[in-house]
Amino acid sequence: MLQFFLINFKNPILKFKLEPIFEQIQKEFQNLTVELKWNQPMFIMNGTFIIGFSVAKNHISITPEAVTMAIFTNDIKAANYEATNNLFKIV
């Protein structure tokens, strides 16, 4: 499923950044399943949304579950990622 998503990338730099992220998630959290919703990959556990990824022209938006976002807010700020209450962006 992720290969179907990655194959259509126009920006090779963002593809290069996303592939290892997806590989690590699948390695560390084998109980998560991948679903494409609104043409964006989302990792799900027992029907519950855990984290999603959305790709724009020049960045990747990462949308973790609200609890996870709250836990990592300080780390996200320390990494100087642009963030809102619900997502953060990497370029």
C-alpha positions, 0 to 999 in steps of 0.5 A, a space after each residue: 500500500 505504501 509503495 502505491 503511495 510513494 510511486 506517484 511522488 513528484 518530489 524525490 527529496 520528500 520521497 527520500 525522507 518519507 521512505 525511512 520513516 515508513 520503514 521504521 514505523 512498520 518495523 517498530 509497530 507491526 500491529 499497525 495497519 496502513 490505510 490510504 484515506 483521501 490519498 494519504 497514508 494513515 497508520 491505524 490500530 484496531 480501527 483507531 487512527 494513530 498517525 497520518 502523513 500528507 505531502 505538499 509541494 515542499 513539506 510533509 505534514 505529520 498528524 499524530 493522534 492528539 495524545 501523541 502530539 501532546 506528549 511530543 510537543 516540546 520535542 517538536 518545538 526543540 526540533 524547530 518544526 512548524 507546528 499547530 495543535 494537530 500537526 507538524 511539518 518537516 521539509 
